[in-house]
Amino acid sequence: MVGLLWLAHDQACEAELAATLTGILDGQGLPDLRDLQERFQRPGKEPADVVVDIPQPDTYDDLLTAREMAA
């Protein structure tokens, strides 16, 4: 169980792994961790894409102004 949780986290494949496990368990089978690791291993262990939204600089000015008004 811990290996499956780590696989889902490490490979960012929670939904796909859950669907695969549901299919295996519905067929009365047991999951094989090594097979699932091979199946869900990303090529080259590339990190998952992370999107970062950087706010406009004037947003910080608004925060400073609000802080000065509160003081």
Backbone torsions as a table, in degrees:
resi	resn	phi	psi	omega
1	MET	NA	-44.8	-179.7
2	VAL	-63.5	-39.6	177.9
3	GLY	-62.0	-38.7	178.4
4	LEU	-67.9	-40.9	177.6
5	LEU	-63.6	-42.0	179.0
6	TRP	-65.0	-42.0	178.9
7	LEU	-58.9	-46.4	-180.0
8	ALA	-60.0	-42.7	180.0
9	HIS	-70.6	-51.0	-173.7
10	ASP	-64.1	-37.2	-176.8
11	GLN	-101.9	3.1	179.3
12	ALA	50.2	51.6	-176.4
13	CYS	-128.6	37.6	-173.8
14	GLU	-55.6	-52.3	-175.7
15	ALA	-66.0	-45.3	-179.1
16	GLU	-65.7	-40.8	178.9
17	LEU	-66.1	-40.7	178.7
18	ALA	-61.3	-42.8	179.4
19	ALA	-64.5	-41.7	178.8
20	THR	-64.2	-44.5	179.4
21	LEU	-64.0	-38.3	177.0
22	THR	-60.3	-43.9	178.0
23	GLY	-62.7	-42.3	180.0
24	ILE	-64.6	-47.3	-177.2
25	LEU	-69.7	-35.2	176.9
26	ASP	-64.0	-30.4	177.5
27	GLY	-85.7	12.8	178.7
28	GLN	66.4	19.8	178.3
29	GLY	-95.5	175.2	175.7
30	LEU	-117.9	140.1	-179.6
31	PRO	-69.7	143.5	175.4
32	ASP	-108.1	112.0	-174.2
33	LEU	-57.5	-43.2	-179.0
34	ARG	-63.0	-42.4	177.9
35	ASP	-62.9	-42.9	-179.7
36	LEU	-68.2	-36.1	176.6
37	GLN	-62.4	-42.8	178.1
38	GLU	-65.1	-40.4	-177.3
39	ARG	-66.8	-39.5	-173.9
40	PHE	-101.2	3.8	179.5
41	GLN	-68.1	123.6	175.5
42	ARG	-74.4	143.3	177.3
43	PRO	-62.8	130.7	175.8
44	GLY	69.6	11.4	179.7
45	LYS	49.4	41.8	177.7
46	GLU	-66.7	139.2	178.5
47	PRO	-68.8	153.6	177.8
48	ALA	-66.5	148.2	178.1
49	ASP	-67.7	134.2	177.4
50	VAL	-120.9	126.1	179.0
51	VAL	-100.1	127.3	179.7
52	VAL	-120.0	121.7	176.0
53	ASP	-92.9	116.7	-179.6
54	ILE	-95.2	123.2	-178.5
55	PRO	-69.3	158.9	176.8
56	GLN	-67.5	146.6	-178.0
57	PRO	-57.7	-33.3	-178.2
58	ASP	-66.7	-17.1	175.4
59	THR	-61.7	-38.3	179.1
60	TYR	-67.3	-37.1	176.5
61	ASP	-60.4	-41.6	178.0
62	ASP	-61.3	-40.6	178.7
63	LEU	-64.7	-42.7	179.5
64	LEU	-64.7	-40.9	179.0
65	THR	-62.5	-44.5	179.0
66	ALA	-63.4	-37.3	179.6
67	ARG	-67.7	-40.8	179.3
68	GLU	-65.6	-36.3	179.7
69	MET	-68.6	-33.3	-178.0
70	ALA	-75.1	-22.9	-175.9
71	ALA	-80.1	NA	NA
